[in-house]
Amino acid sequence: MQPVALVRDVPDSFVDALVMGKRPTIDLARARRQHDVYRELLALRGYEVRVLPADERYPDCPFVEDVAVVLGPAAVATRPGASQRRGEVAMVAAALASLLPLRHIEAPGTLDGGDVLRLGGTLYVGRSSRTNDAGIAQLTRIAANCGLAVTPVPVRGVLHLKSAVAHIDEETLLLAPQCVDPRLFAEFRVIEKAGGEEHVASVLRLGTGELVMTSSAPRTLQRIRDHGWDPTLIDSSEFQAADGGLTCLSVLVERGS
């Protein structure tokens, strides 16, 4: 099966996307150009890119990762921690249901997909402002049926776990140690994000093993290159302004899922 990338168009209302701190000025036209480049890159790397329409009621809808988690043999429709985003779930869930059996997180659980990082047979799940213990407990039961374990990870200073920890390869992580307890990842080789680049150093690992990285973190990029990788760089400044990383903009269903 050809791998599939689910993405969602950028609405005009994206300029009002939820942010942790002071609201930035988002250049909508630039955001759309950046989204086009992102989609084109995925297509060039062999993904069938399925584009879902934007919904003006939901400014954050391009961040499709938060409303779905792919576990391999099944997928999970989440229940986002921000109530304003829960209307985003149905369209992405319907698209995923055509590819994989679908499970759901139910109230009172909340779970954002940006808090779920799969490393081998373990899901590391951020306990954040968007993901609560009830959501983690539900995901733990679902994951067990897929042969996966769950390790909760308290998150601080960033919106989601994947803002603090990124998957480089099976043995290596990119990590911001002030945002999570590094001892929870002691079995991995860790590359630390450079100071001041915690919020802008973002990496997407494709099914081929290739790395895609934001172009706005030059010191962190050099650290990654010093360890032998040469990521493809991409500008995602307008999505970073809304607290989004590269993984946020797609749900990837790889071959064999």
C-alpha positions as CSV (number, residue, x, y, z in Angstrom):
1,M,0.0,0.0,0.0
2,Q,1.2,3.5,-0.8
3,P,1.7,5.5,2.4
4,V,-1.0,8.2,2.9
5,A,-0.6,11.7,4.3
6,L,-3.8,13.3,5.6
7,V,-3.5,17.1,5.6
8,R,-6.1,19.9,5.9
9,D,-6.3,23.2,4.1
10,V,-5.6,26.5,5.9
11,P,-8.7,28.6,6.6
12,D,-8.9,32.4,6.6
13,S,-9.6,32.1,10.4
14,F,-6.1,30.6,10.9
15,V,-5.0,34.1,12.0
16,D,-7.0,33.5,15.1
17,A,-5.5,30.1,16.0
18,L,-5.0,29.3,19.7
19,V,-1.6,30.2,21.1
20,M,0.0,29.8,24.5
21,G,1.2,33.4,24.9
22,K,0.8,36.8,23.3
23,R,-1.1,36.5,20.0
24,P,1.3,36.8,17.0
25,T,0.6,38.4,13.6
26,I,0.2,35.5,11.2
27,D,0.7,36.1,7.5
28,L,-2.1,34.0,6.0
29,A,-0.7,34.0,2.4
30,R,2.7,32.9,3.6
31,A,1.1,30.2,5.7
32,R,-0.6,28.8,2.7
33,R,2.6,28.9,0.6
34,Q,4.4,27.1,3.4
35,H,1.6,24.5,3.5
36,D,1.8,24.0,-0.2
37,V,5.5,23.3,0.0
38,Y,5.0,20.9,2.9
39,R,2.4,18.9,0.9
40,E,4.6,18.9,-2.2
41,L,7.5,17.5,-0.2
42,L,5.4,14.7,1.2
43,A,4.2,13.9,-2.4
44,L,7.7,13.8,-3.7
45,R,8.7,11.4,-0.9
46,G,6.0,8.9,-2.1
47,Y,3.0,9.8,0.0
48,E,-0.5,9.9,-1.4
49,V,-1.5,13.3,0.0
50,R,-5.2,13.5,0.8
51,V,-6.2,17.1,1.4
52,L,-9.3,17.7,3.5
53,P,-11.1,21.0,3.2
54,A,-10.7,23.8,5.7
55,D,-13.5,24.8,8.1
56,E,-13.6,28.5,9.0
57,R,-15.2,27.6,12.3
58,Y,-12.0,25.9,13.4
59,P,-8.9,28.1,13.1
60,D,-6.6,25.3,14.2
61,C,-7.9,22.7,11.8
62,P,-4.6,22.5,9.7
63,F,-3.1,20.9,12.8
64,V,-4.6,17.5,12.0
65,E,-2.2,15.6,14.2
66,D,-4.0,16.6,17.3
67,V,-7.2,15.0,16.4
68,A,-5.9,11.5,15.4
69,V,-3.3,9.0,16.4
70,V,-2.1,6.1,14.2
71,L,-1.1,3.0,16.2
72,G,-0.3,0.7,13.2
73,P,-3.2,-1.8,13.0
74,A,-5.7,0.8,14.2
75,A,-6.2,4.6,14.6
76,V,-7.6,6.7,17.4
77,A,-9.9,9.7,17.1
78,T,-8.9,11.9,20.0
79,R,-10.9,14.3,22.1
80,P,-8.8,17.6,22.1
81,G,-8.1,19.3,25.4
82,A,-9.2,22.7,23.9
83,S,-13.0,22.4,23.6
84,Q,-13.0,24.8,20.7
85,R,-11.2,22.2,18.6
86,R,-13.5,19.2,19.2
87,G,-15.5,19.9,16.0
88,E,-12.3,19.2,14.0
89,V,-12.4,15.5,14.8
90,A,-15.2,14.2,12.7
91,M,-13.8,15.0,9.3
92,V,-10.3,13.6,10.0
93,A,-11.8,10.5,11.7
94,A,-14.0,9.8,8.7
95,A,-10.9,10.0,6.4
96,L,-8.9,7.7,8.7
97,A,-11.8,5.2,9.0
98,S,-11.4,4.5,5.3
99,L,-7.9,3.3,6.0
100,L,-7.8,1.7,9.5
101,P,-10.1,0.5,12.2
102,L,-11.0,3.5,14.4
103,R,-11.2,3.8,18.1
104,H,-12.3,6.9,20.1
105,I,-11.3,8.8,23.2
106,E,-14.4,9.6,25.2
107,A,-15.3,12.2,27.9
108,P,-14.0,12.9,30.5
109,G,-10.8,12.0,28.7
110,T,-8.8,14.5,26.7
111,L,-6.0,13.7,24.4
112,D,-4.1,15.7,21.8
113,G,-2.2,13.7,19.2
114,G,0.7,16.1,19.6
115,D,1.2,14.5,23.0
116,V,1.7,11.0,21.6
117,L,5.2,9.9,20.5
118,R,5.7,6.4,19.4
119,L,9.2,4.9,19.9
120,G,9.3,1.2,19.1
121,G,6.7,-0.6,21.1
122,T,6.1,2.3,23.5
123,L,3.8,5.3,23.3
124,Y,5.3,8.2,25.3
125,V,2.2,10.3,26.1
126,G,2.5,13.9,27.4
127,R,0.6,14.8,30.5
128,S,0.0,18.4,29.4
129,S,-2.5,21.2,29.4
130,R,-4.3,19.4,26.6
131,T,-4.0,15.7,27.6
132,N,-5.3,14.5,31.0
133,D,-5.0,11.3,33.0
134,A,-8.4,9.9,31.8
135,G,-7.3,10.3,28.2
136,I,-4.0,8.6,28.9
137,A,-5.8,5.7,30.6
138,Q,-8.1,5.2,27.7
139,L,-5.2,5.3,25.2
140,T,-3.4,2.8,27.4
141,R,-6.2,0.3,27.0
142,I,-6.5,0.9,23.3
143,A,-2.7,0.6,22.8
144,A,-2.6,-2.7,24.7
145,N,-4.8,-4.3,22.1
146,C,-2.3,-3.2,19.5
147,G,0.7,-4.6,21.4
148,L,1.9,-1.2,22.6
149,A,2.8,0.0,26.1
150,V,2.2,3.6,27.3
151,T,4.6,5.7,29.4
152,P,3.1,9.1,30.7
153,V,5.5,12.1,30.5
154,P,4.8,15.3,32.4
155,V,5.4,18.3,30.0
156,R,6.2,21.8,31.0
157,G,6.9,25.0,29.1
158,V,5.6,23.8,25.7
159,L,2.2,22.9,24.4
160,H,2.7,19.3,23.6
161,L,5.2,16.5,24.2
162,K,6.3,16.5,20.5
163,S,7.2,20.2,21.0
164,A,9.9,18.9,23.5
165,V,10.9,15.5,22.1
166,A,11.4,14.5,18.4
167,H,12.1,11.1,16.9
168,I,15.5,11.1,14.9
169,D,16.0,7.4,14.6
170,E,15.3,4.2,16.6
171,E,18.1,5.1,19.0
172,T,18.2,8.9,18.9
173,L,15.9,11.7,20.1
174,L,16.0,15.5,19.8
175,L,15.0,16.8,23.2
176,A,14.6,20.0,25.2
177,P,15.6,18.9,28.7
178,Q,14.0,21.8,30.5
179,C,10.6,20.7,29.2
180,V,10.6,17.0,30.1
181,D,12.5,14.7,32.5
182,P,15.4,13.3,30.4
183,R,15.6,10.3,32.7
184,L,12.3,9.0,31.1
185,F,14.3,8.6,27.9
186,A,17.5,7.2,29.4
187,E,17.7,4.3,26.9
188,F,18.0,6.7,24.0
189,R,20.9,8.8,22.6
190,V,19.8,12.4,23.1
191,I,20.7,15.5,21.1
192,E,19.7,18.6,23.0
193,K,17.9,21.4,21.4
194,A,20.0,24.6,21.4
195,G,19.0,27.2,24.0
196,G,16.5,29.6,22.7
197,E,15.4,27.2,19.9
198,E,13.2,25.0,22.0
199,H,10.0,26.3,20.3
200,V,11.3,26.5,16.7
201,A,13.5,23.3,16.4
202,S,11.0,20.8,14.9
203,V,11.7,17.5,13.1
204,L,9.4,15.2,11.1
205,R,10.7,11.7,10.5
206,L,9.2,10.1,7.4
207,G,8.6,6.4,6.9
208,T,11.7,6.2,4.8
209,G,13.8,7.4,7.8
210,E,14.5,10.7,6.1
211,L,14.3,13.8,8.4
212,V,12.6,17.1,7.6
213,M,13.4,20.0,9.8
214,T,12.4,23.6,10.3
215,S,14.8,26.1,8.8
216,S,14.6,28.5,11.8
217,A,16.9,26.6,14.3
218,P,20.4,26.8,12.9
219,R,22.3,25.9,16.0
220,T,20.2,22.8,16.6
221,L,20.5,21.9,13.0
222,Q,24.3,21.9,13.3
223,R,24.1,19.6,16.3
224,I,22.0,17.2,14.3
225,R,24.5,17.4,11.4
226,D,27.4,16.8,13.8
227,H,25.7,13.5,14.6
228,G,25.6,12.5,10.9
229,W,22.2,13.5,9.7
230,D,21.5,16.1,7.0
231,P,17.7,17.0,7.2
232,T,15.7,18.5,4.4
233,L,14.9,22.1,5.6
234,I,11.5,23.7,5.3
235,D,10.1,27.0,6.4
236,S,7.1,26.8,8.7
237,S,7.3,30.1,10.5
238,E,3.6,30.9,10.4
239,F,2.6,27.6,11.9
240,Q,5.4,27.9,14.5
241,A,3.8,31.3,15.4
242,A,0.7,29.3,16.3
243,D,2.7,26.8,18.5
244,G,2.7,24.2,15.7
245,G,5.6,21.9,14.6
246,L,6.1,19.9,11.4
247,T,4.4,16.8,12.8
248,C,1.3,18.8,13.5
249,L,0.4,19.4,9.9
250,S,-0.2,15.7,8.8
251,V,-1.4,12.3,9.9
252,L,0.9,9.7,8.3
253,V,-0.3,6.2,7.6
254,E,2.7,4.2,6.5
255,R,3.0,1.1,4.5
256,G,2.0,-2.0,6.4
257,S,-0.3,-0.1,8.8
